[in-house]
Amino acid sequence: MKMSHNFALSAVVLAMGFHAQAQEANSETKIDQDTVEKVIVVGTRTEQASKGATGLTMELNETPQSISVITSELLKNYGANSLNDALKLATGVTVEEYETNRTNYTSRGFDIKSTQVDGVGMPNNWGIVTGAMESYGYDEIEVIRGANGLLTGVGNAAGTINYVRKRPTNENQGEVGITLGSFDLKRLQADYSALLTDNGSWAARVVAVIEDKESYLDGLTDDRTYLYGVVDGQLTENSTLAAGFSYQKANTDGNMWGGLVFNYTDGTQAEFHTGASPTQEWTSWNTENTSAFIEYAYTFTNDWEAKVTYNNRTSEDPSKLFYVYGAIDKATGLGLNSYPGRYEDEFNADLLDINLIGDFSLFGKEHQLNLGMSSSSSSRSSHNYAALTGWDPAPAFPYALDAIPEPTWGERTLYADIDITLNRYFGSTKFNVSDSFFVVAGFNAIDFTREGINSGVLIDNEESELSPYIGATYSINDDINLYVSYSDIYQPQEQYDFDGYFLAPTKGVNFEAGIKTQWFNDDLLATFAVFSAEQDNLANYAGINANGNYYYTGINVQSTGFELELVGKITDNLTTTFGYTSIDIENDAGDKTNEWAPRNVINYTFNYTVPQVQQLTVGLGGKWQSDIINTTYNVKQDAYLLVNAFARYDISDKLNVQANLNNLTDEKYINTLYNVGYYGAPVNGSVSLSYSF
């Protein structure tokens, strides 16, 4: 990764989509029965089985891959108002917050670079998420772990995140809420869905959020405004249309660029107060994101469905940044060097996706087939302003927020201008060999081009790749399924070599096998999976080149591990999401690599409705991880446990109050060694009031 800010693309390259799988209207719909069969859009609004892993309709317990679902209930219980907080609830996912405005999500020790919205998506380049993205616009988040090139055309051994957007419901309903909390947190949110026609064939939904807060980190303040609107409806007896638009503007002052420097000159590890930050009061990093989509779906008389989706995504993120590096003299606090920067990035992406899915009969069995093609194009331009002053050695750390004046900036110059095109053709089928055994097979063919200029280096890449996918599930009985899957790995890389050219794609193979069992009348799903992956030419940090930018070399890595997950009801009053992940990653020489990734992680939530007071629900959640180390910076973090809690009381059927406490034990820990971050938040809390109507 480069020290320069040009690689801070808009994180979530979310190609916006919307599920439109037609089915019968649900029993709760208040529509005249004589018109139910014609109002097919009402059925599309009912909850669907996931198509996230293969593009096919399968239940979680029969999908031949590991999938976790973060439900809207979990988001509410643990006050997960940003995508960063939401993904901390997912089994096997580590949220690497190495700066206040940039985050990487990792799984099984690697960056998650593939993202979707409602099953439609494209790669997320570096895997970086810029700014705190709002989570209130989503009904749930699916995490598909392991290689998943069948969905996005590219992928590594980490996984894919599928964000399922809120959409209109089949009745008029809404909610409003207010939250007050530690660090002067103030938040207002509203969500309303309304039928636009008497028979429910057209409906709309609007979501809005305003949030403002300070921080435990010195000098940091954030505010966020989020708006989302969607309309869906029926055009003809067999066709539907959906369109939506979202907008988020977030402003950050006093942000970090890079994390804390934990190195003393004598080789020992430094320690500071929890809120320590190298920032200055003139720093800022603002983000503005818009997304729009339109989807047309047609259901044929044989129940096959054709769907065409167009998505557009834009972002801008101007910034004034201050970075420090070096080693600190323990006696004087001196030794850090200043590195100011000012950047303006613009990003635009378009995606057209055409998909056909349906059932067919062969050899006396019903099977499912999914065929499609997509074309995406994105452009990124990055400008910088040279810092004419501000390069002097930094004062003794920790220093005051006004210790270093804002630099004098030079003229705006073009730093990078890159265009990427990805065309893909894909297909998958679920072939039922018998009532208890089926095979999932698929292919994905892509053409990838990347052209432009980066740091004065001319870029001209072109790649074509055909990747297979095959999996199988065998049902021992109604409650026990065995599965196995294989997928190729192919991932274009955004990291540069010493001369500034992009590394060649990483390639490899991924295997997974497991067992999924259902307990307590199918209320609890238990999954045990073992996995292994080989990735060749994977980018590995190698140093800093003559231009002051990070550069990388390709290495071959092998990863193995296993996961255990329990999700669902243990009793009528007790629910859980419990996940344990164990990984091992080595290079060709047998040496451990990616040691910043914890080898053992437990994610957990336990939610309990008090039988004697049914209006009261309480819960505990958090994670434990084993020790980690970053050998490049010689920084270590011991194993630690985080404990969060909530309690919600229903004052009435429509009004409830909720209290959240995070980091109950006030654990002090470095939040990531991915690029070496900063200390995680100390004990903090919030109180929320919500009214539904």
C-alpha positions as CSV (number, residue, x, y, z in Angstrom):
1,M,0.0,0.0,0.0
2,K,1.3,3.5,-0.8
3,M,1.9,6.1,1.8
4,S,0.2,8.5,-0.6
5,H,-3.6,9.0,-0.3
6,N,-4.4,8.1,-4.0
7,F,-5.2,4.6,-3.1
8,A,-7.9,5.6,-0.7
9,L,-10.7,4.9,-3.1
10,S,-14.3,4.9,-2.1
11,A,-14.3,1.7,-0.1
12,V,-17.4,0.0,-0.8
13,V,-17.7,-0.3,-4.6
14,L,-21.2,-1.3,-4.1
15,A,-22.9,-2.0,-7.4
16,M,-26.5,-1.4,-6.3
17,G,-29.1,-4.0,-7.0
18,F,-32.4,-5.2,-5.7
19,H,-33.8,-8.8,-5.3
20,A,-36.8,-9.4,-7.4
21,Q,-37.5,-13.2,-7.2
22,A,-41.2,-13.6,-7.9
23,Q,-43.3,-15.9,-5.7
24,E,-46.8,-16.1,-4.3
25,A,-48.1,-13.2,-2.2
26,N,-47.6,-13.8,1.5
27,S,-50.5,-14.4,3.8
28,E,-50.1,-11.0,5.6
29,T,-50.9,-9.0,2.4
30,K,-54.2,-7.0,2.6
31,I,-54.9,-7.4,-1.1
32,D,-58.1,-8.6,-2.7
33,Q,-57.7,-12.3,-3.5
34,D,-59.1,-11.9,-7.0
35,T,-56.0,-9.8,-7.9
36,V,-53.3,-11.6,-6.0
37,E,-52.0,-13.6,-9.0
38,K,-51.6,-10.4,-11.0
39,V,-49.9,-8.4,-8.3
40,I,-46.6,-10.4,-8.4
41,V,-44.6,-7.5,-7.0
42,V,-46.1,-8.1,-3.6
43,G,-44.4,-11.5,-3.6
44,T,-41.0,-10.1,-4.5
45,R,-41.1,-8.1,-1.2
46,T,-41.3,-11.3,0.9
47,E,-38.1,-12.7,2.4
48,Q,-36.0,-14.8,0.1
49,A,-33.5,-17.6,0.4
50,S,-30.0,-16.4,-0.1
51,K,-28.5,-16.6,-3.6
52,G,-25.2,-15.1,-2.3
53,A,-22.8,-18.1,-2.6
54,T,-23.7,-19.4,-6.1
55,G,-26.3,-17.2,-7.6
56,L,-28.8,-20.0,-7.1
57,T,-31.7,-20.2,-4.6
58,M,-30.6,-22.4,-1.7
59,E,-31.1,-22.4,2.0
60,L,-28.2,-21.7,4.2
61,N,-28.0,-25.2,5.6
62,E,-27.6,-26.7,2.1
63,T,-25.3,-24.2,0.5
64,P,-21.8,-25.8,0.0
65,Q,-19.9,-22.9,1.5
66,S,-19.7,-21.0,4.8
67,I,-22.2,-18.2,5.1
68,S,-23.0,-15.9,8.1
69,V,-25.9,-13.5,8.2
70,I,-25.9,-10.3,10.3
71,T,-29.6,-9.7,10.8
72,S,-31.4,-6.4,11.4
73,E,-32.1,-7.6,15.0
74,L,-28.4,-8.0,15.7
75,L,-27.6,-4.6,14.2
76,K,-30.2,-3.0,16.5
77,N,-29.3,-5.0,19.6
78,Y,-25.6,-4.0,19.5
79,G,-26.0,-0.5,18.2
80,A,-24.1,-1.3,15.0
81,N,-24.8,2.0,13.1
82,S,-21.8,1.7,10.7
83,L,-20.7,-1.1,8.5
84,N,-17.5,-1.4,10.5
85,D,-19.5,-2.1,13.7
86,A,-21.9,-4.4,11.8
87,L,-19.1,-6.6,10.5
88,K,-17.6,-7.0,13.9
89,L,-20.6,-9.2,14.6
90,A,-19.7,-11.7,11.8
91,T,-18.0,-15.0,12.3
92,G,-14.5,-15.1,10.9
93,V,-14.4,-11.4,9.9
94,T,-11.8,-9.0,11.4
95,V,-12.4,-5.3,11.0
96,E,-8.9,-3.7,10.5
97,E,-9.4,-0.1,11.5
98,Y,-5.8,1.0,11.0
99,E,-6.8,4.7,10.5
100,T,-9.8,6.7,11.7
101,N,-11.0,7.0,8.1
102,R,-9.8,3.8,6.4
103,T,-10.6,0.2,7.1
104,N,-10.0,-3.2,5.6
105,Y,-12.2,-6.2,6.2
106,T,-10.4,-9.5,6.4
107,S,-11.4,-13.1,6.6
108,R,-9.3,-16.2,6.9
109,G,-6.2,-13.9,7.0
110,F,-6.8,-12.1,3.7
111,D,-8.5,-8.9,2.5
112,I,-12.1,-9.1,1.5
113,K,-12.1,-7.4,-1.9
114,S,-15.4,-8.5,-3.4
115,T,-18.6,-6.7,-2.4
116,Q,-22.2,-6.9,-3.6
117,V,-25.5,-5.3,-2.9
118,D,-28.5,-7.6,-3.3
119,G,-26.3,-10.1,-5.0
120,V,-25.0,-7.8,-7.7
121,G,-21.5,-6.5,-7.4
122,M,-18.0,-5.9,-8.5
123,P,-14.5,-6.1,-6.9
124,N,-13.5,-3.6,-4.2
125,N,-10.0,-3.0,-5.5
126,W,-7.7,-2.5,-2.5
127,G,-10.5,-3.7,-0.2
128,I,-10.4,-0.3,1.6
129,V,-13.5,1.2,3.1
130,T,-13.1,5.0,3.3
131,G,-15.1,6.7,6.1
132,A,-17.8,5.3,8.3
133,M,-20.5,3.9,6.0
134,E,-24.0,3.9,7.4
135,S,-25.7,0.5,8.1
136,Y,-29.3,1.7,8.7
137,G,-30.2,1.3,5.0
138,Y,-29.7,-2.5,5.1
139,D,-32.0,-5.3,6.2
140,E,-29.1,-7.7,6.7
141,I,-25.5,-8.4,5.7
142,E,-24.4,-11.8,4.3
143,V,-20.7,-12.8,4.6
144,I,-19.7,-15.6,2.3
145,R,-16.3,-16.9,3.4
146,G,-13.7,-18.4,1.1
147,A,-13.0,-18.0,-2.6
148,N,-16.2,-16.8,-4.5
149,G,-15.2,-15.9,-8.0
150,L,-18.5,-17.2,-9.3
151,L,-20.2,-14.1,-8.1
152,T,-17.9,-11.2,-8.9
153,G,-15.6,-12.6,-11.6
154,V,-12.6,-12.3,-9.3
155,G,-11.8,-13.2,-5.7
156,N,-9.3,-14.5,-3.3
157,A,-9.4,-16.9,-0.3
158,A,-11.1,-14.3,1.9
159,G,-14.8,-14.1,0.9
160,T,-17.5,-11.8,-0.3
161,I,-19.8,-9.4,1.5
162,N,-23.4,-9.0,0.3
163,Y,-25.3,-6.0,1.6
164,V,-29.1,-6.6,1.4
165,R,-30.8,-3.2,1.1
166,K,-34.1,-2.3,2.7
167,R,-37.0,-2.2,0.3
168,P,-40.7,-1.4,0.5
169,T,-42.9,-3.6,2.6
170,N,-46.4,-4.8,2.0
171,E,-48.0,-2.4,4.4
172,N,-47.6,1.2,5.6
173,Q,-45.2,1.2,8.5
174,G,-42.3,3.1,10.0
175,E,-40.1,4.0,12.9
176,V,-38.2,6.9,14.3
177,G,-35.4,6.8,16.9
178,I,-33.0,9.0,18.9
179,T,-29.7,8.0,20.5
180,L,-27.5,9.9,22.9
181,G,-24.2,8.5,24.1
182,S,-20.6,8.8,25.2
183,F,-18.3,11.2,23.5
184,D,-21.2,13.6,22.9
185,L,-22.9,11.1,20.5
186,K,-26.2,12.5,19.0
187,R,-28.2,10.5,16.4
188,L,-31.6,10.7,14.8
189,Q,-32.9,8.1,12.4
190,A,-36.2,7.4,10.6
191,D,-37.5,4.7,8.3
192,Y,-40.9,4.7,6.6
193,S,-42.5,2.4,4.0
194,A,-45.8,3.3,2.2
195,L,-48.1,1.7,-0.3
196,L,-48.6,4.0,-3.3
197,T,-51.6,2.2,-4.8
198,D,-54.7,0.6,-3.2
199,N,-53.8,-2.9,-4.3
200,G,-50.1,-2.6,-3.2
201,S,-48.7,-3.0,-6.6
202,W,-46.5,0.1,-6.1
203,A,-44.7,1.1,-2.9
204,A,-41.9,3.3,-1.6
205,R,-39.5,3.4,1.3
206,V,-37.4,6.3,2.7
207,V,-34.6,6.0,5.2
208,A,-32.8,9.0,6.8
209,V,-30.0,9.4,9.4
210,I,-28.3,12.4,11.0
211,E,-25.4,11.7,13.4
212,D,-22.8,13.9,15.1
213,K,-20.2,12.8,17.6
214,E,-16.8,13.5,19.1
215,S,-14.4,10.8,20.1
216,Y,-12.2,9.3,22.8
217,L,-9.3,10.0,20.4
218,D,-7.7,13.4,20.8
219,G,-9.1,16.0,18.4
220,L,-11.4,13.7,16.4
221,T,-15.0,14.7,15.5
222,D,-17.4,13.2,13.0
223,D,-20.8,14.0,11.5
224,R,-22.8,12.0,9.0
225,T,-25.9,12.5,6.9
226,Y,-27.5,9.6,5.1
227,L,-30.6,9.5,2.8
228,Y,-32.0,6.5,0.9
229,G,-35.1,6.2,-1.2
230,V,-36.5,3.3,-3.2
231,V,-39.7,2.7,-5.2
232,D,-40.8,-0.6,-6.7
233,G,-43.9,-1.6,-8.6
234,Q,-45.6,-3.7,-11.2
235,L,-45.4,-2.5,-14.9
236,T,-47.4,-5.4,-16.4
237,E,-48.9,-8.6,-15.3
238,N,-45.4,-10.3,-15.5
239,S,-42.9,-7.5,-15.1
240,T,-41.7,-5.3,-12.2
241,L,-39.5,-2.2,-11.9
242,A,-37.5,-1.0,-8.9
243,A,-35.3,2.1,-8.6
244,G,-33.4,3.6,-5.8
245,F,-31.0,6.3,-4.8
246,S,-28.8,6.8,-1.7
247,Y,-26.6,9.7,-0.6
248,Q,-24.1,9.9,2.3
249,K,-22.0,12.9,3.3
250,A,-19.6,12.5,6.2
251,N,-17.2,15.1,7.6
252,T,-14.2,14.2,9.8
253,D,-11.9,16.7,11.5
254,G,-8.8,15.7,13.5
255,N,-8.5,12.4,11.7
256,M,-5.4,10.1,11.6
257,W,-3.3,9.3,8.5
258,G,-1.5,6.2,9.6
259,G,-1.7,5.0,13.1
260,L,0.5,5.5,16.2
261,V,4.2,4.9,16.2
262,F,4.8,2.2,18.9
263,N,8.6,2.0,18.4
264,Y,11.1,3.4,20.9
265,T,14.7,3.9,19.7
266,D,15.9,1.3,22.2
267,G,13.8,-1.4,20.5
268,T,11.1,-1.7,23.1
269,Q,7.4,-1.1,22.4
270,A,6.0,2.3,23.3
271,E,2.7,2.8,25.2
272,F,0.5,5.9,25.4
273,H,-2.8,7.0,26.8
274,T,-5.9,5.4,25.1
275,G,-6.8,8.6,23.3
276,A,-3.4,9.3,21.8
277,S,-3.3,10.5,18.2
278,P,-0.7,12.0,15.9
279,T,-3.3,14.3,14.3
280,Q,-3.3,18.1,14.1
281,E,-6.4,20.3,14.4
282,W,-6.1,21.5,10.7
283,T,-6.5,17.9,9.4
284,S,-9.8,16.8,7.7
285,W,-11.1,14.0,5.6
286,N,-14.6,14.4,4.1
287,T,-16.4,11.8,2.0
288,E,-19.4,12.1,-0.3
289,N,-21.0,9.0,-1.7
290,T,-24.0,8.5,-4.1
291,S,-25.4,5.4,-5.6
292,A,-28.3,4.8,-7.9
293,F,-29.9,1.7,-9.4
294,I,-32.7,0.7,-11.6
295,E,-33.9,-2.9,-12.1
296,Y,-36.3,-4.5,-14.5
297,A,-37.5,-8.1,-13.9
298,Y,-39.7,-10.2,-16.1
299,T,-41.3,-13.5,-15.0
300,F,-42.2,-15.9,-17.9
301,T,-45.2,-18.2,-17.8
302,N,-42.9,-21.1,-16.9
303,D,-41.7,-19.1,-13.8
304,W,-38.3,-18.4,-15.3
305,E,-37.1,-14.9,-14.5
306,A,-35.0,-12.4,-16.5
307,K,-33.6,-9.5,-14.7
308,V,-31.6,-6.4,-15.9
309,T,-30.0,-4.1,-13.4
310,Y,-28.0,-0.9,-14.0
311,N,-26.1,0.6,-11.1
312,N,-24.0,3.8,-10.7
313,R,-21.7,4.7,-7.9
314,T,-19.8,7.9,-7.3
315,S,-17.6,9.2,-4.5
316,E,-15.4,12.2,-3.6
317,D,-13.1,12.5,-0.7
318,P,-11.0,15.6,-0.3
319,S,-8.5,15.5,2.6
320,K,-5.8,17.3,4.5
321,L,-3.6,14.8,6.2
322,F,-0.7,14.5,8.6
323,Y,1.5,11.4,8.9
324,V,4.4,10.7,11.2
325,Y,7.0,8.0,11.1
326,G,10.3,7.0,12.7
327,A,11.1,5.9,16.3
328,I,10.6,7.7,19.6
329,D,13.4,8.5,22.1
330,K,12.0,7.2,25.4
331,A,13.6,10.0,27.4
332,T,12.7,13.0,25.2
333,G,9.7,11.9,23.1
334,L,11.5,13.2,20.0
335,G,12.3,11.2,16.9
336,L,9.2,11.4,14.7
337,N,9.3,12.9,11.2
338,S,6.4,14.9,9.6
339,Y,4.8,13.9,6.3
340,P,1.9,16.2,5.4
341,G,-0.4,15.6,2.4
342,R,-3.4,17.0,0.7
343,Y,-5.5,15.0,-1.8
344,E,-8.7,15.1,-3.8
345,D,-10.0,11.8,-5.2
346,E,-13.0,11.2,-7.5
347,F,-14.4,7.8,-8.4
348,N,-17.2,6.8,-10.7
349,A,-18.4,3.2,-11.5
350,D,-21.2,1.9,-13.8
351,L,-22.4,-1.7,-13.9
352,L,-24.9,-3.4,-16.2
353,D,-26.0,-6.9,-15.1
354,I,-28.3,-9.3,-17.1
355,N,-29.4,-12.5,-15.4
356,L,-31.7,-15.4,-16.3
357,I,-32.7,-18.0,-13.7
358,G,-35.2,-20.8,-13.6
359,D,-36.0,-24.5,-13.1
360,F,-35.8,-27.3,-15.7
361,S,-36.6,-31.0,-15.7
362,L,-34.1,-33.7,-16.6
363,F,-33.9,-37.5,-15.7
364,G,-37.1,-37.2,-13.7
365,K,-35.7,-34.5,-11.4
366,E,-36.2,-30.7,-11.1
367,H,-33.0,-28.6,-11.4
368,Q,-32.1,-24.9,-11.4
369,L,-30.0,-23.0,-13.9
370,N,-28.6,-19.4,-13.7
371,L,-27.0,-17.7,-16.7
372,G,-25.8,-14.1,-17.0
373,M,-23.4,-11.5,-18.2
374,S,-22.3,-8.2,-16.8
375,S,-20.2,-5.2,-17.8
376,S,-18.6,-2.8,-15.4
377,S,-16.5,0.3,-15.9
378,S,-14.9,2.5,-13.3
379,S,-12.7,5.6,-13.4
380,R,-10.6,7.0,-10.7
381,S,-8.7,10.3,-10.7
382,S,-6.5,11.5,-7.9
383,H,-5.0,15.0,-7.4
384,N,-2.6,16.2,-4.9
385,Y,-1.2,19.5,-3.6
386,A,2.5,19.5,-2.7
387,A,3.2,20.6,0.8
388,L,5.7,23.4,0.5
389,T,6.2,23.6,4.3
390,G,5.5,21.3,7.2
391,W,8.4,18.8,6.7
392,D,10.2,19.6,9.9
393,P,10.8,17.0,12.6
394,A,7.7,16.6,14.9
395,P,7.8,17.9,18.5
396,A,8.0,15.4,21.4
397,F,5.1,13.0,21.3
398,P,2.4,13.2,22.5
399,Y,2.3,16.8,21.3
400,A,-0.5,19.4,21.3
401,L,-3.1,19.5,18.6
402,D,-1.9,22.9,17.5
403,A,1.8,22.1,17.7
404,I,2.4,22.0,13.9
405,P,0.9,24.7,11.6
406,E,-1.0,23.8,8.4
407,P,1.5,23.7,5.6
408,T,1.5,26.0,2.6
409,W,0.1,24.0,-0.3
410,G,1.3,24.1,-3.9
411,E,-0.8,23.9,-7.1
412,R,-3.3,21.2,-7.7
413,T,-1.7,18.5,-9.9
414,L,-2.9,15.2,-11.4
415,Y,-1.4,12.2,-9.5
416,A,-3.3,9.2,-11.0
417,D,-6.0,8.7,-13.6
418,I,-7.0,5.0,-14.1
419,D,-9.9,3.4,-16.0
420,I,-10.9,-0.2,-15.3
421,T,-13.3,-2.4,-17.4
422,L,-14.5,-5.8,-16.3
423,N,-16.7,-7.9,-18.6
424,R,-17.9,-11.3,-17.3
425,Y,-20.0,-14.2,-18.5
426,F,-21.2,-16.7,-15.9
427,G,-23.4,-19.6,-15.3
428,S,-24.3,-22.1,-12.5
429,T,-26.6,-25.0,-12.0
430,K,-28.0,-27.0,-9.1
431,F,-28.3,-30.5,-10.4
432,N,-30.4,-32.8,-8.2
433,V,-28.8,-36.3,-8.6
434,S,-31.2,-37.7,-6.0
435,D,-33.5,-36.5,-3.3
436,S,-30.6,-36.4,-0.9
437,F,-27.7,-35.4,-3.1
438,F,-27.1,-32.5,-5.4
439,V,-24.2,-30.9,-7.3
440,V,-23.6,-27.2,-7.9
441,A,-21.3,-26.4,-10.8
442,G,-20.5,-23.1,-12.4
443,F,-18.1,-21.2,-14.6
444,N,-17.0,-17.6,-14.8
445,A,-15.2,-16.0,-17.7
446,I,-13.8,-12.5,-17.5
447,D,-12.0,-9.9,-19.6
448,F,-10.2,-7.3,-17.4
449,T,-8.5,-4.1,-18.6
450,R,-6.8,-1.4,-16.6
451,E,-5.4,1.7,-18.3
452,G,-4.1,5.1,-17.3
453,I,-1.3,6.7,-15.4
454,N,-0.2,6.4,-11.8
455,S,2.6,8.4,-10.2
456,G,4.0,9.1,-13.6
457,V,3.9,5.4,-14.6
458,L,1.9,4.4,-17.7
459,I,-0.5,1.6,-16.9
460,D,-1.8,-0.8,-19.6
461,N,-3.0,-4.2,-18.2
462,E,-5.2,-6.7,-20.0
463,E,-6.3,-10.1,-18.6
464,S,-8.7,-12.9,-19.5
465,E,-9.5,-15.8,-17.2
466,L,-11.9,-18.7,-17.1
467,S,-12.6,-20.0,-13.6
468,P,-14.7,-23.1,-12.6
469,Y,-16.6,-23.7,-9.4
470,I,-18.0,-27.1,-8.2
471,G,-19.7,-28.1,-5.0
472,A,-21.9,-30.9,-3.7
473,T,-24.2,-31.4,-0.7
474,Y,-25.4,-34.7,0.6
475,S,-28.2,-34.9,3.1
476,I,-27.7,-37.7,5.6
477,N,-31.2,-36.9,7.0
478,D,-33.5,-33.9,7.3
479,D,-31.1,-32.3,9.9
480,I,-27.6,-33.2,8.7
481,N,-25.9,-32.1,5.5
482,L,-22.4,-32.8,4.3
483,Y,-20.8,-30.5,1.7
484,V,-17.6,-30.0,-0.3
485,S,-16.6,-27.2,-2.7
486,Y,-13.8,-26.1,-5.0
487,S,-13.1,-22.8,-6.6
488,D,-10.4,-21.2,-8.6
489,I,-8.7,-18.0,-7.2
490,Y,-8.1,-15.0,-9.5
491,Q,-7.6,-11.5,-8.2
492,P,-6.1,-8.5,-10.0
493,Q,-4.0,-6.5,-7.6
494,E,-3.7,-2.8,-6.8
495,Q,-0.3,-3.0,-5.2
496,Y,2.7,-1.8,-7.1
497,D,6.2,-3.1,-7.6
498,F,9.4,-1.1,-7.0
499,D,9.0,0.7,-10.3
500,G,5.3,1.6,-9.8
501,Y,3.7,-1.0,-12.0
502,F,0.8,-3.1,-10.8
503,L,1.7,-6.6,-9.7
504,A,0.3,-9.4,-11.9
505,P,-2.9,-11.0,-10.6
506,T,-2.8,-13.6,-7.8
507,K,-4.0,-17.0,-8.8
508,G,-4.7,-20.2,-6.9
509,V,-7.3,-22.8,-5.7
510,N,-9.6,-23.0,-2.7
511,F,-11.1,-26.1,-1.1
512,E,-13.7,-26.3,1.6
513,A,-15.6,-29.2,3.2
514,G,-18.0,-29.3,6.1
515,I,-21.1,-30.4,7.9
516,K,-24.2,-28.4,8.6
517,T,-26.7,-29.7,11.2
518,Q,-30.0,-28.3,12.5
519,W,-31.1,-28.7,16.2
520,F,-34.1,-27.9,18.4
521,N,-36.7,-28.3,15.6
522,D,-34.5,-26.5,13.1
523,D,-34.2,-23.4,15.3
524,L,-30.4,-23.7,15.7
525,L,-28.0,-24.2,12.8
526,A,-24.5,-25.6,13.5
527,T,-21.7,-25.5,10.9
528,F,-18.3,-27.0,11.0
529,A,-15.9,-26.3,8.0
530,V,-12.3,-27.1,7.1
531,F,-10.7,-25.1,4.4
532,S,-7.4,-24.7,2.5
533,A,-6.2,-22.4,-0.2
534,E,-3.1,-21.8,-2.3
535,Q,-2.4,-18.3,-3.6
536,D,0.5,-17.5,-5.9
537,N,2.0,-14.1,-6.4
538,L,0.1,-12.6,-3.5
539,A,1.2,-9.0,-2.8
540,N,3.6,-8.7,0.2
541,Y,5.0,-5.5,1.6
542,A,8.7,-5.1,0.6
543,G,9.7,-1.6,1.5
544,I,9.6,2.1,0.3
545,N,10.8,3.1,-3.1
546,A,12.6,6.2,-4.2
547,N,9.3,8.2,-4.5
548,G,8.4,7.5,-0.9
549,N,5.7,5.0,-1.8
550,Y,5.2,1.5,-0.4
551,Y,6.1,-1.2,-2.9
552,Y,5.3,-5.0,-2.9
553,T,6.6,-8.2,-4.2
554,G,4.6,-11.4,-5.0
555,I,4.9,-14.4,-2.7
556,N,3.2,-17.8,-2.7
557,V,1.1,-18.6,0.4
558,Q,-0.8,-21.6,1.7
559,S,-3.5,-21.2,4.2
560,T,-5.5,-23.8,6.2
561,G,-8.0,-23.7,9.0
562,F,-11.4,-24.6,10.4
563,E,-14.5,-22.8,11.6
564,L,-17.3,-23.6,13.9
565,E,-20.5,-21.5,14.0
566,L,-23.8,-21.8,15.9
567,V,-26.7,-19.6,15.0
568,G,-30.3,-19.5,16.2
569,K,-32.4,-20.3,19.2
570,I,-31.2,-22.5,22.0
571,T,-34.4,-22.0,23.9
572,D,-37.6,-20.0,23.3
573,N,-35.9,-17.1,25.2
574,L,-32.2,-17.5,24.4
575,T,-30.6,-16.9,20.9
576,T,-27.0,-17.0,20.0
577,T,-24.5,-16.3,17.2
578,F,-21.2,-18.0,18.2
579,G,-18.3,-18.5,15.9
580,Y,-14.8,-19.8,16.3
581,T,-12.1,-19.5,13.5
582,S,-8.6,-21.0,13.5
583,I,-6.2,-20.3,10.7
584,D,-2.6,-21.0,9.7
585,I,-0.8,-19.2,6.9
586,E,2.6,-20.0,5.6
587,N,4.8,-19.1,2.6
588,D,6.7,-21.5,0.3
589,A,9.6,-21.7,2.8
590,G,7.2,-22.8,5.6
591,D,7.5,-19.5,7.4
592,K,4.5,-18.0,9.0
593,T,3.1,-14.9,7.1
594,N,0.3,-12.5,7.6
595,E,1.0,-12.6,11.3
596,W,-1.1,-9.5,11.9
597,A,-4.1,-11.8,11.4
598,P,-5.1,-13.5,14.7
599,R,-4.7,-17.3,14.4
600,N,-7.7,-17.9,16.7
601,V,-10.8,-15.7,16.9
602,I,-14.2,-16.1,18.8
603,N,-17.2,-13.9,17.9
604,Y,-20.2,-14.3,20.1
605,T,-23.6,-12.9,21.0
606,F,-26.1,-14.2,23.5
607,N,-29.5,-12.6,23.6
608,Y,-32.1,-13.4,26.3
609,T,-35.7,-12.4,26.8
610,V,-36.5,-12.5,30.5
611,P,-39.5,-15.0,30.9
612,Q,-40.9,-13.2,34.0
613,V,-40.6,-9.8,32.2
614,Q,-41.3,-10.5,28.5
615,Q,-40.8,-6.8,27.7
616,L,-37.1,-7.0,28.7
617,T,-34.4,-8.4,26.5
618,V,-30.7,-8.4,27.5
619,G,-27.6,-9.6,25.8
620,L,-23.8,-10.0,25.8
621,G,-21.6,-9.9,22.7
622,G,-18.0,-9.3,21.6
623,K,-14.9,-11.2,20.6
624,W,-11.8,-12.9,21.8
625,Q,-8.7,-13.1,19.7
626,S,-5.2,-14.6,20.1
627,D,-2.0,-12.6,20.2
628,I,-0.8,-10.9,17.0
629,I,2.5,-9.3,15.7
630,N,3.6,-7.0,12.9
631,T,7.2,-8.0,12.3
632,T,7.7,-5.1,9.8
633,Y,7.1,-2.6,12.6
634,N,8.1,-4.9,15.5
635,V,4.8,-4.3,17.4
636,K,2.9,-6.9,19.4
637,Q,-0.6,-7.2,20.8
638,D,-1.4,-9.8,23.4
639,A,-4.6,-11.9,23.3
640,Y,-7.6,-10.0,24.6
641,L,-11.4,-10.3,25.2
642,L,-14.0,-7.6,24.4
643,V,-17.4,-7.7,26.2
644,N,-20.4,-5.6,25.1
645,A,-23.9,-5.6,26.5
646,F,-27.4,-4.2,25.9
647,A,-30.8,-4.1,27.6
648,R,-34.0,-3.2,25.8
649,Y,-37.4,-2.6,27.5
650,D,-40.6,-2.4,25.5
651,I,-42.6,0.3,27.2
652,S,-45.5,-0.5,24.9
653,D,-46.0,-2.3,21.6
654,K,-44.7,0.7,19.7
655,L,-42.2,2.4,22.1
656,N,-39.0,0.9,23.5
657,V,-35.9,2.2,25.3
658,Q,-32.4,0.6,24.9
659,A,-29.1,1.0,26.7
660,N,-25.8,-0.2,25.3
661,L,-22.4,-0.6,27.0
662,N,-19.3,-1.4,25.0
663,N,-16.0,-2.7,26.3
664,L,-17.4,-3.4,29.8
665,T,-14.0,-4.4,31.2
666,D,-12.3,-1.3,29.8
667,E,-9.7,-3.4,28.0
668,K,-6.8,-1.5,26.5
669,Y,-5.6,-2.9,23.2
670,I,-4.2,-1.9,19.8
671,N,-7.2,-2.4,17.5
672,T,-5.1,-3.8,14.6
673,L,-1.6,-4.6,13.5
674,Y,-2.7,-4.9,9.8
675,N,-0.8,-1.6,9.2
676,V,-0.5,-0.8,12.9
677,G,-3.4,1.2,14.2
678,Y,-4.3,2.8,17.5
679,Y,-6.0,2.0,20.8
680,G,-9.5,0.7,20.7
681,A,-12.3,2.6,22.5
682,P,-12.5,2.4,26.3
683,V,-15.7,1.7,28.1
684,N,-18.5,3.7,26.6
685,G,-22.3,3.7,26.3
686,S,-25.5,5.0,24.8
687,V,-29.2,5.2,25.4
688,S,-31.8,5.0,22.5
689,L,-35.5,5.6,22.3
690,S,-37.4,4.1,19.3
691,Y,-41.1,4.5,18.3
692,S,-42.7,2.4,15.6
693,F,-45.9,3.1,13.8
